[in-house]
Amino acid sequence: MMEMVNRARGYLEVSVTGVFPERFINLCAARGLSFWSVRKTDATQYRFLTTKSAYPKLEGLAKSQSCELRILRQQGAPFFSARFKKRYALCAGLLLWLLCAGFMGQFIWEIEVQGNTAIPDETILQALSELGVRQGAYTGSIEEREIKNLMALKVDGLLWCALNISGGRATLMVRERVEPEPVIRRGDPCDVIARESGVLVRMDTLSGSAQVQNGQTVRKGQILVSGVIQSEQTEPRTVHAMAYAIARTWRDVTAVTPESQLQKQYTGNEKRRFALVALGRRRNLYRDGGQPFDNCDKISISHTFDAPLGVRFPIRLITETYSEYIPEPLSLAESAAAELLETFLTEQLEEYGGDVSDLRLAFENRGGLMGVRMTAELLRDIAEPRDILTIP
């Protein structure tokens, strides 16, 4: 803490040289002068630290004791600021920079939307613009709480949002509304139907009246277990039917790839172009607007300009790099094509789910097109509850 105080008010490192420097040190302590970190360098010299205000008194006392007082080092804010005392242009530029950064921080120069997947950014930005949140808008005229409530009314599918404005940047964090899937509560009357067609291998009925038997072929949507229980003694009653129905199902998928494909061979020729984007408007820093090469890849990199205090300038530098390539035909071997297609179909089968009991693959090359057909037999639980009231 004292180190910070000393740096704020400034301090000096001085040396005192004389026949009896100890006498000078004792007199300084007796008169209550401020000094610290005293160390003896040789028989006739001491070094210590003192404040800027105490130095004139020390200098007069040193003369009375026939000692030489010399300043070795000056540290602290007063000495640092004194270097710029006559550099008026630098001080004016620094002051103008701070004023400019503070002024620009009072306006919105960049708007970012986070958290949306189904709702496009354009839809959200258009709604924000209608509410006054746009590039160049004054931040003092924007009520963040009011924007939060109005955005939920203007944008369909928006559940919640929050607007944060800092340093000329507005960030809208949103959460989209997710429609809940229909859920049949336990206790509500329902049937168990087949989710897909197949041959029933094993069905365990937990409640309800079974309508099919093991080994029977069932089609999609067919009732496996009815929630309506008939009785000769009493009136029919409804229950919440539950069952596990393992069935053999089949999945037939095909993937095709051309035998001859194009491969990019880069020539090493590159061309860069620059553009400036200010307040949503682009200004190209080049004349020729056409594509520099017949075949090329384009990579765009955006550079922003940030000022102190978290202020971001409304200017972006766009660097576009074009890399030329020559498309060369590449013939794909049948073994490599078959392996590639099999991997693709296997991943699709894993996403589909179920235990594979039989798998057949057929490869064919016809007219420059190579394809793999996969026929898989799967064991899957096809039981699916359905509300009795929704049955036509």
C-alpha positions in Angstrom: 0.0 0.0 0.0 2.8 2.4 0.9 4.5 1.6 -2.3 1.5 2.8 -4.3 1.3 6.0 -2.1 5.0 6.8 -2.7 4.6 6.3 -6.4 1.6 8.6 -6.5 3.3 11.4 -4.7 6.8 10.8 -6.2 10.0 9.9 -4.4 13.8 10.3 -4.9 16.8 8.0 -4.4 19.6 10.1 -3.1 23.2 9.6 -1.8 24.9 11.6 0.9 28.7 11.7 1.0 30.8 13.2 3.8 33.3 12.7 6.6 30.6 11.9 9.1 27.4 10.9 7.1 26.0 9.2 10.2 25.7 12.6 11.9 23.6 13.8 8.9 21.3 10.7 9.1 20.8 11.2 12.8 19.9 14.9 12.4 17.4 14.0 9.7 15.7 11.6 12.1 15.8 14.1 14.9 14.0 16.7 12.8 11.3 14.3 11.6 12.3 14.5 7.9 10.8 11.7 5.7 13.3 9.1 4.5 13.5 5.3 4.4 15.4 2.3 3.0 18.8 3.6 4.4 21.8 1.5 3.4 25.5 2.1 3.7 27.6 1.8 0.5 31.0 2.6 2.0 32.6 4.4 5.0 31.7 7.9 3.7 28.5 7.3 1.8 24.8 6.4 2.5 21.9 5.9 0.1 18.2 6.3 1.0 14.8 7.2 -0.4 13.0 10.4 0.4 10.0 12.4 -0.8 10.1 15.3 -3.3 8.8 17.8 -0.7 11.5 16.8 1.9 14.4 17.1 -0.4 15.0 20.9 -0.1 15.2 20.6 3.7 17.7 17.7 3.3 19.8 19.7 1.0 20.1 22.6 3.5 20.9 20.2 6.3 23.6 18.5 4.2 25.4 21.9 3.5 25.5 22.6 7.2 27.2 19.3 7.8 29.6 19.7 5.0 28.1 16.7 3.1 27.3 16.4 -0.6 23.8 15.4 -1.5 23.2 13.9 -5.0 19.9 12.7 -6.7 20.4 9.3 -8.2 16.9 8.4 -9.4 13.4 10.0 -9.7 10.3 7.8 -9.6 6.5 8.4 -9.4 3.6 10.1 -11.2 4.8 13.7 -10.8 8.1 13.0 -12.5 6.5 10.9 -15.2 3.9 13.6 -16.1 6.6 16.3 -16.1 8.1 14.7 -19.2 5.0 15.6 -21.2 4.7 19.2 -19.9 5.9 20.8 -23.1 4.5 18.2 -25.5 1.2 19.9 -26.1 0.4 18.1 -29.3 0.8 14.7 -27.6 -1.4 15.7 -24.6 -4.0 17.2 -26.9 -4.1 14.1 -29.1 -4.5 11.8 -26.0 -7.3 14.0 -24.6 -9.0 14.0 -28.0 -8.7 10.3 -28.3 -10.3 9.7 -24.9 -13.1 12.2 -25.7 -13.7 10.5 -29.1 -13.7 7.0 -27.5 -16.1 8.1 -24.8 -18.4 9.9 -27.3 -18.5 6.9 -29.7 -19.3 4.6 -26.7 -22.6 6.4 -26.4 -23.8 5.0 -29.8 -24.4 1.5 -31.1 -22.0 0.5 -33.9 -22.3 -3.3 -33.8 -25.2 -5.6 -33.1 -24.8 -9.4 -32.4 -27.4 -12.0 -31.9 -26.6 -15.1 -29.8 -28.6 -18.3 -29.0 -30.9 -18.6 -32.1 -31.0 -21.6 -34.3 -34.5 -21.7 -35.9 -35.1 -18.0 -36.1 -32.9 -16.3 -38.8 -30.7 -13.4 -37.7 -32.3 -11.1 -40.3 -35.7 -11.6 -38.7 -34.4 -10.6 -35.2 -32.3 -7.7 -36.5 -35.3 -6.3 -38.4 -37.4 -6.4 -35.3 -34.7 -4.7 -33.3 -34.4 -2.0 -35.9 -38.1 -1.3 -35.7 -37.7 -0.9 -32.0 -34.9 1.6 -32.4 -31.9 -0.7 -31.9 -29.8 -0.1 -35.0 -26.4 1.1 -36.0 -25.8 4.7 -35.0 -28.6 4.7 -32.4 -28.0 6.6 -29.2 -27.8 4.2 -26.2 -29.4 6.7 -23.8 -32.7 6.5 -25.7 -32.9 2.7 -25.5 -34.8 1.0 -22.6 -33.4 -2.5 -22.4 -36.3 -3.9 -20.3 -38.8 -2.5 -22.7 -37.0 -4.0 -25.7 -37.0 -7.4 -23.9 -40.8 -7.4 -23.5 -41.5 -6.1 -27.0 -39.2 -8.5 -28.8 -41.2 -11.5 -27.4 -44.3 -10.0 -29.0 -42.8 -9.1 -32.4 -40.9 -12.3 -33.1 -42.8 -15.5 -33.3 -41.1 -18.4 -31.6 -39.1 -16.3 -29.2 -39.4 -17.3 -25.6 -36.9 -15.0 -23.8 -34.3 -12.4 -24.7 -31.9 -10.1 -23.0 -30.2 -7.0 -24.4 -26.8 -5.9 -23.2 -25.1 -2.7 -24.5 -21.5 -2.0 -23.7 -18.8 0.0 -25.5 -20.9 0.6 -28.7 -21.7 -3.0 -29.0 -25.2 -4.4 -28.5 -25.6 -8.1 -27.8 -29.0 -9.8 -27.8 -29.1 -13.2 -26.2 -32.2 -15.1 -27.1 -33.9 -18.4 -26.3 -36.3 -19.9 -28.7 -39.6 -21.5 -27.9 -39.6 -25.3 -28.1 -42.9 -26.9 -28.7 -43.3 -29.8 -26.2 -44.0 -33.2 -27.7 -47.4 -34.7 -26.7 -47.0 -36.7 -23.6 -49.5 -39.3 -22.4 -49.5 -39.2 -18.7 -49.5 -42.4 -16.7 -53.0 -43.3 -15.9 -54.6 -41.8 -19.1 -56.3 -44.4 -21.3 -54.2 -45.3 -24.3 -53.4 -48.1 -26.8 -50.0 -49.4 -27.8 -49.5 -49.3 -31.6 -46.7 -50.4 -33.9 -44.2 -47.6 -34.7 -43.2 -49.4 -37.9 -43.9 -52.6 -39.8 -42.2 -55.8 -39.0 -42.5 -59.4 -37.7 -43.2 -59.6 -33.9 -40.5 -61.6 -32.1 -41.5 -61.1 -28.5 -44.1 -58.9 -26.8 -44.4 -58.5 -23.0 -47.8 -57.0 -22.1 -47.7 -55.0 -18.8 -51.3 -53.8 -19.0 -54.1 -53.8 -21.5 -55.5 -56.5 -23.9 -53.0 -58.0 -26.3 -54.2 -58.0 -29.9 -51.4 -59.8 -31.7 -49.2 -62.8 -31.1 -45.5 -63.6 -31.4 -44.5 -64.4 -35.0 -47.3 -62.3 -36.5 -46.6 -59.7 -39.1 -47.7 -56.2 -38.0 -48.0 -53.0 -40.0 -47.2 -49.5 -39.0 -50.0 -48.0 -36.9 -51.6 -51.3 -36.0 -52.8 -51.8 -32.5 -50.6 -54.2 -30.5 -52.2 -53.8 -27.1 -55.6 -52.3 -26.6 -56.4 -50.0 -23.7 -60.1 -51.1 -23.8 -60.7 -54.3 -21.8 -63.9 -56.2 -22.6 -65.6 -58.3 -19.9 -68.8 -60.4 -19.9 -69.6 -59.6 -16.3 -68.9 -55.8 -16.4 -68.9 -52.9 -18.8 -65.8 -52.3 -20.9 -63.2 -50.3 -19.1 -60.2 -48.3 -20.3 -56.6 -48.6 -19.0 -53.2 -47.2 -19.7 -51.8 -49.9 -22.0 -48.1 -50.7 -21.7 -45.9 -53.2 -23.5 -42.5 -54.1 -24.9 -42.7 -55.3 -28.5 -39.5 -56.5 -30.1 -39.9 -57.0 -33.8 -37.7 -57.9 -36.8 -37.6 -54.9 -39.1 -35.7 -54.2 -42.3 -34.0 -51.2 -43.6 -32.8 -50.9 -47.2 -30.6 -47.9 -48.0 -28.3 -47.1 -51.0 -25.4 -44.7 -51.5 -23.9 -43.7 -54.9 -20.7 -41.9 -55.8 -19.2 -41.1 -59.3 -16.2 -43.1 -60.4 -14.4 -40.0 -61.7 -14.1 -37.1 -59.3 -12.3 -33.8 -59.5 -9.4 -33.0 -57.2 -8.0 -29.5 -56.5 -4.3 -29.0 -57.4 -3.3 -25.6 -56.0 -0.9 -23.6 -58.2 0.4 -21.3 -55.5 -1.0 -18.2 -57.1 -2.8 -16.0 -54.7 -4.4 -12.6 -54.8 -5.6 -10.4 -52.0 -8.2 -7.7 -51.9 -9.3 -5.4 -49.2 -12.5 -3.7 -48.4 -13.9 -1.4 -45.6 -17.3 -1.9 -44.0 -18.5 1.2 -42.1 -22.0 1.5 -40.7 -23.2 -1.5 -42.7 -21.9 -0.2 -46.0 -19.0 -1.8 -47.9 -16.4 0.2 -49.8 -14.1 -1.9 -52.0 -10.4 -0.8 -52.0 -9.8 -2.4 -55.5 -11.1 -1.6 -59.0 -11.5 -5.0 -60.7 -14.6 -6.6 -59.2 -14.5 -9.8 -61.1 -13.1 -13.2 -60.0 -9.3 -13.1 -60.4 -9.0 -16.7 -61.4 -11.2 -19.1 -63.3 -11.0 -21.7 -60.5 -10.1 -20.5 -57.0 -11.0 -20.7 -53.3 -12.0 -17.6 -51.4 -11.2 -17.0 -47.8 -12.5 -13.8 -46.1 -11.2 -12.5 -42.7 -12.7 -9.6 -40.9 -10.6 -7.3 -38.7 -12.2 -5.0 -36.2 -10.7 -1.9 -34.6 -11.0 -1.7 -30.8 -10.3 1.4 -28.7 -9.5 1.7 -25.0 -12.3 1.4 -22.5 -13.9 -1.5 -24.5 -15.1 0.8 -27.3 -15.3 -0.8 -30.8 -15.1 1.4 -33.8 -17.8 1.0 -36.5 -15.2 0.1 -39.1 -14.1 -3.4 -40.2 -11.3 -4.3 -42.6 -12.2 -7.2 -44.9 -9.3 -9.2 -46.3 -10.2 -11.6 -49.1 -7.6 -14.1 -50.3 -8.1 -16.0 -53.6 -6.1 -19.2 -54.1 -6.0 -20.6 -57.6 -6.3 -24.3 -58.3 -6.5 -26.6 -61.3 -9.3 -29.2 -61.2 -7.8 -32.6 -62.1 -9.8 -35.8 -62.6 -9.3 -38.5 -60.1 -10.4 -42.0 -60.6 -11.6 -43.7 -57.5 -10.8 -47.4 -57.1 -13.7 -49.7 -56.6 -12.3 -51.0 -53.2 -11.9 -47.4 -51.9 -15.3 -46.4 -53.1 -16.9 -49.4 -51.6 -15.2 -48.8 -48.2 -16.2 -45.1 -48.3 -19.9 -45.9 -49.1 -20.1 -48.7 -46.5 -18.8 -46.3 -43.8 -21.4 -43.7 -44.8 -24.3 -46.3 -44.7 -23.0 -47.8 -41.4 -23.1 -44.4 -39.7 -26.7 -43.9 -41.0 -27.7 -47.3 -39.6 -26.2 -46.6 -36.2 -28.2 -43.3 -36.0 -31.4 -45.3 -36.9 -30.9 -47.6 -33.8 -31.6 -51.2 -33.1 -29.6 -54.4 -32.9 -28.4 -55.7 -36.2 -29.2 -59.4 -36.7 -28.4 -59.7 -40.4 -26.5 -57.4 -42.7 -26.1 -57.7 -46.5 -24.1 -55.5 -48.8 -24.1 -55.4 -52.6 -21.7 -53.3 -54.7 -22.3 -52.4 -58.3 -20.5 -50.2 -60.9 -22.8 -49.0 -63.7 -22.0 -46.4 -66.2 -19.4 -44.6 -64.2 -21.5 -44.6 -61.0 -20.5 -46.9 -58.1 -23.1 -47.7 -55.5 -23.5 -49.8 -52.4 -26.9 -51.2 -51.3 -27.2 -52.2 -47.7 -30.0 -54.4 -46.5 -30.1 -54.8 -42.7 -32.4 -56.8 -40.4 -32.8 -55.1 -37.1 -34.4 -56.0 -33.8 -36.2 -52.9 -32.5 -38.8 -52.0 -29.9 -41.7 -50.9 -32.0 -44.2 -50.2 -29.2 -45.6 -46.7 -29.1 -48.4 -45.3 -26.9 -51.3 -43.5 -28.5 -54.2 -41.8 -26.9 -57.4 -43.7 -27.4 -59.4 -40.5 -28.0 -57.3 -39.7 -31.1 -58.1 -43.0 -32.8 -60.4 -42.3 -35.8 
